[in-house]
């Protein structure tokens, strides 16, 4: 199910199945560019949870650390 949220975002829902498993809706899989066997990450901050893919997290972290200085002289 997909609905519009109060700020114009899309809201998708899924139910917990046996053993607390969730089937990720197709629209979410497409946004995350994930398929069977890919790793999803759940980022918890201030009582909210953000779902992202491992690949997207790696991409977001690239460039977030200072580059090593070139010590060759």
N, C-alpha and C positions, 0 to 999 in steps of 0.2 A: 504494500500500500504506500502511496506517495501523496503527501499533502503539502501545501504551502505554509510555512511558518510565519510568525508575526513580523519578521524582518525580511520577508521575501525569499528566504532560503527554502530548500526542499527538505522535507522531513519524511524519512522512510522508516517503516517498522518491520520487526521480525519477532517471532515468538521463540521462547526457550523450549527446546524439545527434550527428549530423554537424555540424561547425563549432562544437562545444561548446554546442549549444543544449539548453535544458531546457524541457520542458512542465511548467508549474506545475500541480500537482494541483488538482482542483476544490475540495476542502475548503479549501485555502490561498487560492485566488482568492476564495472566499466570505468568509473571515475578513478578507482585505485589502480587500474590496469593489472589486476591479479587474476590468477586462475588456480585450479586445484593444486594443492601442495605448496603454494606461496605462503610466506609468513606475514601475518598481520600483527601490528603493534597497537597496544592500547595505552595511550598516554593519559595519566590521571593527574589533574591539577585543579586545586580549589573546588573539589567536589564535582567536577565534570570529567567526562571521558572523551577523548578524541581518538578516532581510529585512523590509522595510516598504514601504508605498506612499508615493508623493510626497505625496498628500493627507494621510495619517496623520502624516507627518513635519512638514508645515506646521502641522497641528493641534497636534501636540506642542510645537512651537516657539512657538506663539502664547502670549504672556504670559511667555515666558522672558527677555525683554529688558525693562529698566526703561522705564517710560513717561516720555515727555518731560514736563518740568515746564512748567506754564503760566506763561509770562513776561509775559502781558498784565496790566497793572496799571491 
